[in-house]
Amino acid sequence: MSIAEILTAKGRAADLLSAARNAFLTQGYKKTSVSEIADASGISMAHIYNFYPSKIDLALAVVAAEVVKLVARLETATDPNASASARLSKFLMMEFDETYRLLELNEGLGDCLRILEQKRPSDFEELFRFVRQPMHTILHSGNLAEEFDLRDVNQVARNIQAATMKFRFPQLHSKEPYETQRKECIGVIKMLLKGVERR
């Protein structure tokens, strides 16, 4: 199933994803069984495997849906009339806050993310390519407005994403309190902006 199919699932497919979401995001990957999802969704295990060939594919669908919804929230939250620097700063801070909140609200999400990163690194990377899309748009518009002077917007977006990885689902990377991590994130964003703004 593609991301578009996941997000527009109807009928039995929607029931399956809803049951899988509840199980994976509450209990995590390791504690969730496909038979439990089958019972909760009212769909036989054999039929589940018609939609998703394995448990990890089903977990990937759940996490992908969460990431796509996250990106939609990030895209709509930035003021299109603000400067590219302000939009980029807000985007990165919101990404920190939103991913922090997602892990706080969904105890099992961290376990699912770790498993996907270990067992499906290319799929994991593909998920975060979605997060780079709006960042790429902000950087490109900053270039057009001559606020930024970037030769390779794609590479700069990748570099920013790599530099801020610690602040994406931050509890996975640090046990520091929220306020400490947030201050650190603000400091890193300020340094990144100095690197992209036209001098």
Residue, then its C-alpha position, 0 to 999 in steps of 0.5 A: m500500500s502506498i502512502a496515499e492509499i494508507l491515508t485514504a483507506k476505507g472500509r476493512a482497510a481503515d478498520l485494520l489500520s485503526a486497530a494496528r495504530n491503537a496497538f502499535l502506538t500504545q504497546g510498541y512493536k515488540k508487544t503487539s501481535v498480528s493476531e491481536i490486531a486481527d481480533a481488534s479489527g475483526i479481520s482474519m490474519a490471512h486477510i491482513y496478510n493480503f494488505y500487508p505481507s508482514k508485521i513490520d509492513l503494518a507497523l511501517a504503514v502506521v508510522a508513515a501515516e503519523v509522519v505524513k500527518l505531522v508534515a501536514r501540520l508543519e506545512t500549514a503552521t508556517d506563515p507564508n508571508a513571513s521571511a524564509s528565515a522565520r519560516l525555517s526557524k518555526f518549522l524546525m521548532m515545531e518539528f521538535d515540539e510536535t515529535y516530542r508531543l507525539l512520543e509523549l502521547n504514544e508510548g509505543l511509537g518510540d519502539c516502532l521507530r527504533i525497529l524500523e530504523q534497525k530493520r528497514p533503514s531505507d524505509f525509515e529514511e524515506l519517511f523522513r524525506f517527506v519531512r524534508q519536502p517543506m524544508h526544501t520549499i522554504l529554502h528554495s523560496g529564500n533563495l528566490a527572495e535572495e534572503f539565502d544564497l544556496r548553491d544546492v538546496n537539496q543538499v542544504a535540506r539534507n544537511i539541516q535534517a542531519a544536524t537536527m536529527k537529535f531534535r526529531f523525536p528527541q526522547l529517543h536521543s536524550k534523557e535530558p528534560y524537555e526545556t533543556q532539549r528545547k534550549e539546545c534546539i533553539g541554539v542549533i537553529k540559530m547557528l543553522l540560520k547564520g549558515v544559510e542567510r545571505r551575508 
